[in-house]
């Protein structure tokens, strides 16, 4: 039987041999055998295991598709994620020293989207199997907070109440300061009977809020999250950092990048992850495409003492970025775009007089591309921090300081 030497780990967590040939679950330095199917190995057997191979801490690891890196040591995962950022920057001709990532603890994810299907006896809730539409139950998940795994019976009840026979519900469960916030998509049309059933469910499980396809159907308490001094009630399904530890690491990086700002513009501000903490030190202008998130930020600011003024606008920064005349009112900028990056807005920042930029990103490749644009425009990359709040996944985030050279 042909053996293959795994040379490196790909961006999706697969081992890669010469070819390239992809081997799911294999690690660099390992010798493996398997059945070649196109460019992928099936029925893989590890002949010579890596010293960095460990027993997955989660009993669901072999079947669940939620984590890609539970079979690797923490040391390997940390170094690999640092290399992902290093290689992305090198692809743009950028070289900089990187410290080890700040990694979130097990069972610290405060939000997760569970899939639910009706069954003959009720419903099944959990995550999809690897590369499959099949749902598996994950009662012993080591990734999400215990409050979320404890909510799985409630999620299955939601499936019984609101899923069609053939459809699949998507249930986003978020742990707020005052209870679980539930956002359901893909369910039946709302009617009086379903609404009453959801009211009973919310009381039985002491839920803070339930929304159905983007509409709040009941709210027993505001599902607030704390951002700096402020308490924010995000709109249903709104973006929120996955862990408190990850959020804290990113916020601290932004504060480190902008220690004495005079006026800050926060681009892609969301509900105020950075705008609200930074308003403790300087006035902030927050710009976000989603009007409901802007409204949540504004309400939090108006109801929190000790903050400088936060102005805001709902604006599509992909189609209508702030131009230099607008940006030049600020000495400091924060930009935290989606995975696609922010090429249009970065191009305008590059032409501005903004002196320092805290650049946060959830995608190293687009981060490197956008950073290269700023470097060509006369900014210097002072430092980059790697943040791993999606433990055991291939996902990695960064925060950086760019300062316009004199």
Secondary structure, 3 states (H helix, E strand, C coil): CCEEECCEECCCCCEEECCCEEECCCCCCCEEEEEEECCEEEEEEEEECCCCECCCCCCCCCCECCCCCCCECHHHHHHHHHHHHHHHHHCCCCCCCCCCCEECCCCCECEEEEEEEECCCCEEEEEEECCCCCEECCCCCCCECHHHHCCHHHHHHHHHHHCCCCCEEEEEEEEECCEEEEEEECCCCCCHHHHHHHHHHHHHCCCCEEEECCEEEEECCCCEEEECCEEEECCCCCCCCCCHHHHHHHHHHHHHHCCCCCEEEEECCCCCCCHHHHCCCCEEEEEECCHHHHHHHHHHHHCCCCCCCEEEEECCCCCCCCCHHHHCCCCEEEEECCCCCCHHHHHHHHCCCCCEEEEEECCHHHHHHHHHHHHHCCEEEEEEEEEECCCCCCCCEEEEEEEECC
